[in-house]
Amino acid sequence: MPFTAYNVDEDDRAYDDLIARGWRTVPVTIIGDNAIKGFDERALMAAIADWRARP
């Protein structure tokens, strides 16, 4: 599955996007419409399954 990683410490645009989404902490993983804060394996797997199930 392709992905894009952003480093908010080095990329001001990525940091601004993070803040605009209402997040103030990292990591944040965005999969489709789902945003998962921190490492939450159950939430990550559910978001991936939801994303894969979309037409």
PDB file with SEQRES, HELIX, SHEET and CRYST1 records, atoms N, CA, C and O in Angstrom:
SEQRES   1 A   55  MET PRO PHE THR ALA TYR ASN VAL ASP GLU ASP ASP ARG          
SEQRES   2 A   55  ALA TYR ASP ASP LEU ILE ALA ARG GLY TRP ARG THR VAL          
SEQRES   3 A   55  PRO VAL THR ILE ILE GLY ASP ASN ALA ILE LYS GLY PHE          
SEQRES   4 A   55  ASP GLU ARG ALA LEU MET ALA ALA ILE ALA ASP TRP ARG          
SEQRES   5 A   55  ALA ARG PRO                                                  
HELIX    1 AA1 ASP A   12  ALA A   20  1                                   9    
HELIX    2 AA2 GLU A   41  ALA A   53  1                                  13    
SHEET    1 AA1 2 VAL A  28  ILE A  31  0                                        
SHEET    2 AA1 2 ASN A  34  LYS A  37 -1                                        
CRYST1    1.000    1.000    1.000  90.00  90.00  90.00 P 1           1          
ATOM      1  N   MET A   1       0.856  -1.165   0.000  1.00  0.00           N  
ATOM      2  CA  MET A   1       0.000   0.000   0.000  1.00  0.00           C  
ATOM      3  C   MET A   1       0.910   1.238   0.000  1.00  0.00           C  
ATOM      4  O   MET A   1       1.762   1.367   0.878  1.00  0.00           O  
ATOM      5  N   PRO A   2       0.745   2.135  -0.955  1.00  0.00           N  
ATOM      6  CA  PRO A   2       1.571   3.347  -0.997  1.00  0.00           C  
ATOM      7  C   PRO A   2       1.216   4.288   0.155  1.00  0.00           C  
ATOM      8  O   PRO A   2       0.086   4.301   0.643  1.00  0.00           O  
ATOM      9  N   PHE A   3       2.190   5.060   0.571  1.00  0.00           N  
ATOM     10  CA  PHE A   3       1.955   6.043   1.630  1.00  0.00           C  
ATOM     11  C   PHE A   3       2.915   7.205   1.463  1.00  0.00           C  
ATOM     12  O   PHE A   3       3.914   7.109   0.750  1.00  0.00           O  
ATOM     13  N   THR A   4       2.605   8.284   2.119  1.00  0.00           N  
ATOM     14  CA  THR A   4       3.482   9.447   2.145  1.00  0.00           C  
ATOM     15  C   THR A   4       3.766   9.780   3.593  1.00  0.00           C  
ATOM     16  O   THR A   4       2.842   9.904   4.397  1.00  0.00           O  
ATOM     17  N   ALA A   5       5.027   9.924   3.932  1.00  0.00           N  
ATOM     18  CA  ALA A   5       5.431  10.276   5.295  1.00  0.00           C  
ATOM     19  C   ALA A   5       5.856  11.742   5.307  1.00  0.00           C  
ATOM     20  O   ALA A   5       6.541  12.210   4.398  1.00  0.00           O  
ATOM     21  N   TYR A   6       5.442  12.450   6.339  1.00  0.00           N  
ATOM     22  CA  TYR A   6       5.816  13.854   6.509  1.00  0.00           C  
ATOM     23  C   TYR A   6       6.505  14.015   7.851  1.00  0.00           C  
ATOM     24  O   TYR A   6       6.080  13.425   8.845  1.00  0.00           O  
ATOM     25  N   ASN A   7       7.561  14.806   7.886  1.00  0.00           N  
ATOM     26  CA  ASN A   7       8.267  15.104   9.126  1.00  0.00           C  
ATOM     27  C   ASN A   7       7.953  16.547   9.504  1.00  0.00           C  
ATOM     28  O   ASN A   7       8.480  17.481   8.900  1.00  0.00           O  
ATOM     29  N   VAL A   8       7.101  16.723  10.497  1.00  0.00           N  
ATOM     30  CA  VAL A   8       6.665  18.070  10.868  1.00  0.00           C  
ATOM     31  C   VAL A   8       7.788  18.897  11.496  1.00  0.00           C  
ATOM     32  O   VAL A   8       7.675  20.119  11.593  1.00  0.00           O  
ATOM     33  N   ASP A   9       8.860  18.246  11.920  1.00  0.00           N  
ATOM     34  CA  ASP A   9      10.013  18.988  12.442  1.00  0.00           C  
ATOM     35  C   ASP A   9      10.791  19.676  11.323  1.00  0.00           C  
ATOM     36  O   ASP A   9      11.453  20.688  11.550  1.00  0.00           O  
ATOM     37  N   GLU A  10      10.708  19.124  10.121  1.00  0.00           N  
ATOM     38  CA  GLU A  10      11.486  19.649   9.004  1.00  0.00           C  
ATOM     39  C   GLU A  10      10.640  20.278   7.901  1.00  0.00           C  
ATOM     40  O   GLU A  10      11.180  20.947   7.020  1.00  0.00           O  
ATOM     41  N   ASP A  11       9.336  20.077   7.935  1.00  0.00           N  
ATOM     42  CA  ASP A  11       8.460  20.521   6.857  1.00  0.00           C  
ATOM     43  C   ASP A  11       7.368  21.428   7.425  1.00  0.00           C  
ATOM     44  O   ASP A  11       6.404  20.954   8.025  1.00  0.00           O  
ATOM     45  N   ASP A  12       7.533  22.740   7.227  1.00  0.00           N  
ATOM     46  CA  ASP A  12       6.581  23.707   7.775  1.00  0.00           C  
ATOM     47  C   ASP A  12       5.174  23.501   7.223  1.00  0.00           C  
ATOM     48  O   ASP A  12       4.197  23.681   7.952  1.00  0.00           O  
ATOM     49  N   ARG A  13       5.054  23.132   5.969  1.00  0.00           N  
ATOM     50  CA  ARG A  13       3.736  22.898   5.369  1.00  0.00           C  
ATOM     51  C   ARG A  13       3.051  21.708   6.049  1.00  0.00           C  
ATOM     52  O   ARG A  13       1.854  21.759   6.334  1.00  0.00           O  
ATOM     53  N   ALA A  14       3.800  20.650   6.306  1.00  0.00           N  
ATOM     54  CA  ALA A  14       3.237  19.486   6.997  1.00  0.00           C  
ATOM     55  C   ALA A  14       2.811  19.859   8.412  1.00  0.00           C  
ATOM     56  O   ALA A  14       1.766  19.413   8.885  1.00  0.00           O  
ATOM     57  N   TYR A  15       3.611  20.670   9.084  1.00  0.00           N  
ATOM     58  CA  TYR A  15       3.252  21.122  10.431  1.00  0.00           C  
ATOM     59  C   TYR A  15       1.975  21.950  10.397  1.00  0.00           C  
ATOM     60  O   TYR A  15       1.089  21.753  11.228  1.00  0.00           O  
ATOM     61  N   ASP A  16       1.871  22.873   9.447  1.00  0.00           N  
ATOM     62  CA  ASP A  16       0.668  23.699   9.319  1.00  0.00           C  
ATOM     63  C   ASP A  16      -0.559  22.842   9.037  1.00  0.00           C  
ATOM     64  O   ASP A  16      -1.638  23.120   9.560  1.00  0.00           O  
ATOM     65  N   ASP A  17      -0.409  21.797   8.211  1.00  0.00           N  
ATOM     66  CA  ASP A  17      -1.518  20.896   7.914  1.00  0.00           C  
ATOM     67  C   ASP A  17      -1.941  20.131   9.170  1.00  0.00           C  
ATOM     68  O   ASP A  17      -3.133  19.947   9.415  1.00  0.00           O  
ATOM     69  N   LEU A  18      -0.985  19.697   9.944  1.00  0.00           N  
ATOM     70  CA  LEU A  18      -1.272  18.999  11.194  1.00  0.00           C  
ATOM     71  C   LEU A  18      -2.088  19.892  12.129  1.00  0.00           C  
ATOM     72  O   LEU A  18      -3.086  19.450  12.699  1.00  0.00           O  
ATOM     73  N   ILE A  19      -1.668  21.133  12.284  1.00  0.00           N  
ATOM     74  CA  ILE A  19      -2.359  22.083  13.157  1.00  0.00           C  
ATOM     75  C   ILE A  19      -3.759  22.389  12.598  1.00  0.00           C  
ATOM     76  O   ILE A  19      -4.722  22.481  13.360  1.00  0.00           O  
ATOM     77  N   ALA A  20      -3.870  22.544  11.284  1.00  0.00           N  
ATOM     78  CA  ALA A  20      -5.157  22.840  10.661  1.00  0.00           C  
ATOM     79  C   ALA A  20      -6.159  21.701  10.878  1.00  0.00           C  
ATOM     80  O   ALA A  20      -7.366  21.938  10.925  1.00  0.00           O  
ATOM     81  N   ARG A  21      -5.667  20.486  11.010  1.00  0.00           N  
ATOM     82  CA  ARG A  21      -6.538  19.333  11.261  1.00  0.00           C  
ATOM     83  C   ARG A  21      -6.910  19.215  12.739  1.00  0.00           C  
ATOM     84  O   ARG A  21      -7.692  18.343  13.116  1.00  0.00           O  
ATOM     85  N   GLY A  22      -6.348  20.099  13.580  1.00  0.00           N  
ATOM     86  CA  GLY A  22      -6.681  20.101  14.992  1.00  0.00           C  
ATOM     87  C   GLY A  22      -5.786  19.231  15.860  1.00  0.00           C  
ATOM     88  O   GLY A  22      -6.097  18.990  17.027  1.00  0.00           O  
ATOM     89  N   TRP A  23      -4.697  18.768  15.311  1.00  0.00           N  
ATOM     90  CA  TRP A  23      -3.781  17.907  16.059  1.00  0.00           C  
ATOM     91  C   TRP A  23      -2.611  18.719  16.578  1.00  0.00           C  
ATOM     92  O   TRP A  23      -2.143  19.644  15.915  1.00  0.00           O  
ATOM     93  N   ARG A  24      -2.140  18.369  17.770  1.00  0.00           N  
ATOM     94  CA  ARG A  24      -0.997  19.052  18.366  1.00  0.00           C  
ATOM     95  C   ARG A  24       0.072  18.067  18.816  1.00  0.00           C  
ATOM     96  O   ARG A  24       0.994  18.423  19.550  1.00  0.00           O  
ATOM     97  N   THR A  25      -0.063  16.840  18.373  1.00  0.00           N  
ATOM     98  CA  THR A  25       0.869  15.793  18.784  1.00  0.00           C  
ATOM     99  C   THR A  25       1.175  14.887  17.600  1.00  0.00           C  
ATOM    100  O   THR A  25       0.428  14.863  16.622  1.00  0.00           O  
ATOM    101  N   VAL A  26       2.251  14.155  17.686  1.00  0.00           N  
ATOM    102  CA  VAL A  26       2.615  13.189  16.658  1.00  0.00           C  
ATOM    103  C   VAL A  26       2.922  11.861  17.346  1.00  0.00           C  
ATOM    104  O   VAL A  26       3.278  11.872  18.525  1.00  0.00           O  
ATOM    105  N   PRO A  27       2.806  10.758  16.693  1.00  0.00           N  
ATOM    106  CA  PRO A  27       2.411  10.619  15.297  1.00  0.00           C  
ATOM    107  C   PRO A  27       0.897  10.684  15.117  1.00  0.00           C  
ATOM    108  O   PRO A  27       0.123  10.370  16.021  1.00  0.00           O  
ATOM    109  N   VAL A  28       0.515  11.096  13.933  1.00  0.00           N  
ATOM    110  CA  VAL A  28      -0.868  11.038  13.483  1.00  0.00           C  
ATOM    111  C   VAL A  28      -0.835  10.312  12.145  1.00  0.00           C  
ATOM    112  O   VAL A  28      -0.082  10.684  11.245  1.00  0.00           O  
ATOM    113  N   THR A  29      -1.646   9.286  12.023  1.00  0.00           N  
ATOM    114  CA  THR A  29      -1.741   8.533  10.776  1.00  0.00           C  
ATOM    115  C   THR A  29      -3.108   8.811  10.176  1.00  0.00           C  
ATOM    116  O   THR A  29      -4.133   8.637  10.835  1.00  0.00           O  
ATOM    117  N   ILE A  30      -3.116   9.242   8.926  1.00  0.00           N  
ATOM    118  CA  ILE A  30      -4.376   9.536   8.244  1.00  0.00           C  
ATOM    119  C   ILE A  30      -4.562   8.506   7.139  1.00  0.00           C  
ATOM    120  O   ILE A  30      -3.736   8.377   6.235  1.00  0.00           O  
ATOM    121  N   ILE A  31      -5.675   7.775   7.238  1.00  0.00           N  
ATOM    122  CA  ILE A  31      -6.006   6.742   6.261  1.00  0.00           C  
ATOM    123  C   ILE A  31      -7.411   7.052   5.778  1.00  0.00           C  
ATOM    124  O   ILE A  31      -8.383   6.874   6.512  1.00  0.00           O  
ATOM    125  N   GLY A  32      -7.513   7.517   4.540  1.00  0.00           N  
ATOM    126  CA  GLY A  32      -8.819   7.931   4.031  1.00  0.00           C  
ATOM    127  C   GLY A  32      -9.341   9.088   4.854  1.00  0.00           C  
ATOM    128  O   GLY A  32      -8.697  10.134   4.937  1.00  0.00           O  
ATOM    129  N   ASP A  33     -10.496   8.913   5.461  1.00  0.00           N  
ATOM    130  CA  ASP A  33     -11.091   9.956   6.300  1.00  0.00           C  
ATOM    131  C   ASP A  33     -10.771   9.772   7.783  1.00  0.00           C  
ATOM    132  O   ASP A  33     -11.176  10.584   8.615  1.00  0.00           O  
ATOM    133  N   ASN A  34     -10.046   8.707   8.107  1.00  0.00           N  
ATOM    134  CA  ASN A  34      -9.730   8.401   9.504  1.00  0.00           C  
ATOM    135  C   ASN A  34      -8.380   8.967   9.905  1.00  0.00           C  
ATOM    136  O   ASN A  34      -7.404   8.839   9.166  1.00  0.00           O  
ATOM    137  N   ALA A  35      -8.320   9.591  11.073  1.00  0.00           N  
ATOM    138  CA  ALA A  35      -7.058  10.074  11.635  1.00  0.00           C  
ATOM    139  C   ALA A  35      -6.849   9.361  12.963  1.00  0.00           C  
ATOM    140  O   ALA A  35      -7.718   9.390  13.836  1.00  0.00           O  
ATOM    141  N   ILE A  36      -5.694   8.721  13.112  1.00  0.00           N  
ATOM    142  CA  ILE A  36      -5.385   7.968  14.315  1.00  0.00           C  
ATOM    143  C   ILE A  36      -4.197   8.612  15.005  1.00  0.00           C  
ATOM    144  O   ILE A  36      -3.128   8.764  14.413  1.00  0.00           O  
ATOM    145  N   LYS A  37      -4.391   8.988  16.257  1.00  0.00           N  
ATOM    146  CA  LYS A  37      -3.326   9.616  17.049  1.00  0.00           C  
ATOM    147  C   LYS A  37      -2.513   8.534  17.751  1.00  0.00           C  
ATOM    148  O   LYS A  37      -3.065   7.586  18.310  1.00  0.00           O  
ATOM    149  N   GLY A  38      -1.196   8.694  17.713  1.00  0.00           N  
ATOM    150  CA  GLY A  38      -0.323   7.741  18.384  1.00  0.00           C  
ATOM    151  C   GLY A  38      -0.300   6.399  17.672  1.00  0.00           C  
ATOM    152  O   GLY A  38      -0.757   6.271  16.536  1.00  0.00           O  
ATOM    153  N   PHE A  39       0.243   5.402  18.363  1.00  0.00           N  
ATOM    154  CA  PHE A  39       0.263   4.055  17.802  1.00  0.00           C  
ATOM    155  C   PHE A  39      -0.848   3.264  18.463  1.00  0.00           C  
ATOM    156  O   PHE A  39      -0.732   2.849  19.617  1.00  0.00           O  
ATOM    157  N   ASP A  40      -1.924   3.060  17.721  1.00  0.00           N  
ATOM    158  CA  ASP A  40      -3.079   2.291  18.187  1.00  0.00           C  
ATOM    159  C   ASP A  40      -3.322   1.224  17.133  1.00  0.00           C  
ATOM    160  O   ASP A  40      -4.037   1.451  16.157  1.00  0.00           O  
ATOM    161  N   GLU A  41      -2.722   0.063  17.339  1.00  0.00           N  
ATOM    162  CA  GLU A  41      -2.756  -0.981  16.316  1.00  0.00           C  
ATOM    163  C   GLU A  41      -4.183  -1.355  15.918  1.00  0.00           C  
ATOM    164  O   GLU A  41      -4.466  -1.530  14.733  1.00  0.00           O  
ATOM    165  N   ARG A  42      -5.071  -1.479  16.880  1.00  0.00           N  
ATOM    166  CA  ARG A  42      -6.458  -1.854  16.581  1.00  0.00           C  
ATOM    167  C   ARG A  42      -7.113  -0.798  15.685  1.00  0.00           C  
ATOM    168  O   ARG A  42      -7.768  -1.144  14.701  1.00  0.00           O  
ATOM    169  N   ALA A  43      -6.943   0.485  16.018  1.00  0.00           N  
ATOM    170  CA  ALA A  43      -7.533   1.566  15.216  1.00  0.00           C  
ATOM    171  C   ALA A  43      -6.891   1.625  13.830  1.00  0.00           C  
ATOM    172  O   ALA A  43      -7.582   1.871  12.841  1.00  0.00           O  
ATOM    173  N   LEU A  44      -5.589   1.403  13.746  1.00  0.00           N  
ATOM    174  CA  LEU A  44      -4.908   1.404  12.451  1.00  0.00           C  
ATOM    175  C   LEU A  44      -5.424   0.278  11.554  1.00  0.00           C  
ATOM    176  O   LEU A  44      -5.712   0.502  10.378  1.00  0.00           O  
ATOM    177  N   MET A  45      -5.541  -0.925  12.103  1.00  0.00           N  
ATOM    178  CA  MET A  45      -6.033  -2.064  11.320  1.00  0.00           C  
ATOM    179  C   MET A  45      -7.476  -1.832  10.877  1.00  0.00           C  
ATOM    180  O   MET A  45      -7.835  -2.171   9.750  1.00  0.00           O  
ATOM    181  N   ALA A  46      -8.303  -1.262  11.743  1.00  0.00           N  
ATOM    182  CA  ALA A  46      -9.696  -0.980  11.379  1.00  0.00           C  
ATOM    183  C   ALA A  46      -9.763   0.065  10.269  1.00  0.00           C  
ATOM    184  O   ALA A  46     -10.568  -0.067   9.347  1.00  0.00           O  
ATOM    185  N   ALA A  47      -8.933   1.097  10.345  1.00  0.00           N  
ATOM    186  CA  ALA A  47      -8.927   2.146   9.320  1.00  0.00           C  
ATOM    187  C   ALA A  47      -8.451   1.593   7.975  1.00  0.00           C  
ATOM    188  O   ALA A  47      -8.983   1.957   6.926  1.00  0.00           O  
ATOM    189  N   ILE A  48      -7.460   0.725   8.012  1.00  0.00           N  
ATOM    190  CA  ILE A  48      -6.967   0.105   6.776  1.00  0.00           C  
ATOM    191  C   ILE A  48      -8.057  -0.777   6.167  1.00  0.00           C  
ATOM    192  O   ILE A  48      -8.291  -0.730   4.960  1.00  0.00           O  
ATOM    193  N   ALA A  49      -8.719  -1.575   6.996  1.00  0.00           N  
ATOM    194  CA  ALA A  49      -9.797  -2.447   6.492  1.00  0.00           C  
ATOM    195  C   ALA A  49     -10.915  -1.610   5.885  1.00  0.00           C  
ATOM    196  O   ALA A  49     -11.455  -1.959   4.836  1.00  0.00           O  
ATOM    197  N   ASP A  50     -11.264  -0.503   6.546  1.00  0.00           N  
ATOM    198  CA  ASP A  50     -12.306   0.390   6.023  1.00  0.00           C  
ATOM    199  C   ASP A  50     -11.882   0.983   4.687  1.00  0.00           C  
ATOM    200  O   ASP A  50     -12.680   1.041   3.752  1.00  0.00           O  
ATOM    201  N   TRP A  51     -10.642   1.421   4.594  1.00  0.00           N  
ATOM    202  CA  TRP A  51     -10.114   2.018   3.363  1.00  0.00           C  
ATOM    203  C   TRP A  51     -10.119   0.995   2.224  1.00  0.00           C  
ATOM    204  O   TRP A  51     -10.483   1.324   1.095  1.00  0.00           O  
ATOM    205  N   ARG A  52      -9.720  -0.223   2.515  1.00  0.00           N  
ATOM    206  CA  ARG A  52      -9.668  -1.277   1.481  1.00  0.00           C  
ATOM    207  C   ARG A  52     -11.063  -1.685   1.004  1.00  0.00           C  
ATOM    208  O   ARG A  52     -11.230  -2.116  -0.137  1.00  0.00           O  
ATOM    209  N   ALA A  53     -12.053  -1.550   1.869  1.00  0.00           N  
ATOM    210  CA  ALA A  53     -13.424  -1.958   1.536  1.00  0.00           C  
ATOM    211  C   ALA A  53     -14.143  -0.938   0.652  1.00  0.00           C  
ATOM    212  O   ALA A  53     -15.208  -1.230   0.107  1.00  0.00           O  
ATOM    213  N   ARG A  54     -13.571   0.243   0.512  1.00  0.00           N  
ATOM    214  CA  ARG A  54     -14.209   1.273  -0.317  1.00  0.00           C  
ATOM    215  C   ARG A  54     -14.106   0.905  -1.791  1.00  0.00           C  
ATOM    216  O   ARG A  54     -13.111   0.338  -2.241  1.00  0.00           O  
ATOM    217  N   PRO A  55     -15.166   1.243  -2.535  1.00  0.00           N  
ATOM    218  CA  PRO A  55     -15.149   0.942  -3.988  1.00  0.00           C  
ATOM    219  C   PRO A  55     -14.169   1.818  -4.748  1.00  0.00           C  
ATOM    220  O   PRO A  55     -14.040   1.687  -5.966  1.00  0.00           O  
TER     221      PRO A  55                                                      
END                                                                             
